[in-house]
Amino acid sequence: QVQVVESGGGLVQPGGSLRLSCEASGSRSSFNVMGWYRQAPGEQREVVAQIHVSGNTNYADSVKGRFTISRNIHMTMVYLQMNNLKPEDTAVYYCNARSPGGEVWGQGTQVTVSS
């Protein structure tokens, strides 16, 4: 059974940077889209960034120019480089991986931006 596991969250000051990682394990990846979502307290989960097997990417307007999503060639790892972090970026960040057979979610990693 395929699982995805996030790592790299933590506490950072405004203006700082963090890099999140997501690893897919359990079987050879057949994912065609991997992405990051986030959910702040009292808010709905929202998409942050996605990357397709083609390499195409898309970002939420709120993170464009600050966050960068990347992957390895096998689509078994996906990363989110977050720069110039703001307090409103505070949330639990979830990794999502999609294949024609369905999708998998990670458990989430907390990102807190505070001075």
C-alpha positions in Angstrom: 0.0 0.0 0.0 1.4 3.4 -1.0 1.9 6.0 1.7 3.2 9.5 1.6 5.0 11.0 4.5 5.8 14.7 5.0 8.7 16.2 6.9 10.4 19.5 7.4 7.8 21.6 9.2 8.6 23.7 12.2 8.6 27.2 13.8 10.2 30.0 11.8 10.2 33.8 12.1 8.5 36.0 9.5 10.7 36.4 6.5 12.4 33.0 7.1 12.4 29.9 5.0 11.5 26.2 5.4 11.7 23.3 3.0 9.1 20.6 3.2 9.6 17.1 1.8 7.2 14.4 0.9 8.2 10.8 0.2 6.0 8.2 -1.4 6.7 4.7 -0.3 5.3 1.2 -0.5 5.3 0.6 -4.3 6.8 2.1 -7.4 5.1 5.4 -8.0 2.6 5.8 -10.7 1.5 9.2 -9.6 0.8 11.8 -12.3 0.2 14.8 -9.9 1.7 15.5 -6.5 1.0 18.6 -4.5 0.9 20.4 -1.2 -2.2 21.6 0.5 -2.6 23.5 3.8 -5.3 23.9 6.4 -5.2 26.7 9.0 -7.4 26.5 12.2 -11.0 27.1 11.3 -10.3 27.2 7.6 -10.9 24.8 4.7 -8.0 22.9 3.2 -6.6 24.7 0.2 -4.2 23.9 -2.5 -0.8 25.5 -2.2 1.1 24.1 -5.2 1.0 21.2 -7.6 3.4 19.6 -10.0 2.5 17.2 -12.8 4.6 14.4 -14.2 5.2 16.6 -17.2 6.9 19.1 -14.9 4.2 21.7 -15.2 3.4 23.5 -11.9 0.6 25.7 -10.5 0.5 27.8 -7.4 -2.0 29.5 -5.2 -1.9 33.3 -5.8 -1.0 33.8 -2.2 2.3 32.0 -2.5 3.4 32.8 -6.1 7.0 34.2 -6.1 7.7 32.9 -2.6 7.1 29.1 -2.8 8.6 26.6 -5.2 7.5 23.1 -5.8 9.8 20.4 -7.2 10.1 16.7 -7.6 12.4 13.9 -8.4 12.4 12.3 -11.7 10.5 9.2 -10.5 7.7 11.2 -8.8 8.5 9.5 -5.5 9.6 12.7 -3.8 8.1 16.2 -3.9 9.5 19.3 -2.2 8.1 22.7 -1.2 10.7 25.4 -0.7 9.0 28.2 1.2 10.7 31.6 1.3 9.7 34.9 2.8 7.3 33.2 5.1 4.4 35.2 6.6 2.3 34.6 9.7 -0.7 33.8 7.4 1.3 30.9 6.1 0.8 29.2 9.4 -1.1 25.9 8.9 -0.8 22.2 8.7 0.7 21.3 5.3 -0.4 18.1 3.7 1.2 16.2 0.8 -1.2 14.7 -1.8 -0.4 12.3 -4.6 -2.8 11.3 -7.4 -2.8 8.5 -9.9 -5.4 7.2 -12.2 -6.4 4.8 -9.4 -7.0 7.3 -6.7 -5.2 9.6 -4.3 -3.2 9.4 -1.1 -2.8 12.0 1.6 -0.1 12.3 4.2 -0.6 13.0 7.9 0.5 16.6 7.7 3.3 18.7 9.1 2.8 21.8 11.1 4.3 25.1 9.9 4.2 28.0 12.3 5.4 31.5 11.3 5.7 33.7 14.4 8.1 36.1 16.0 
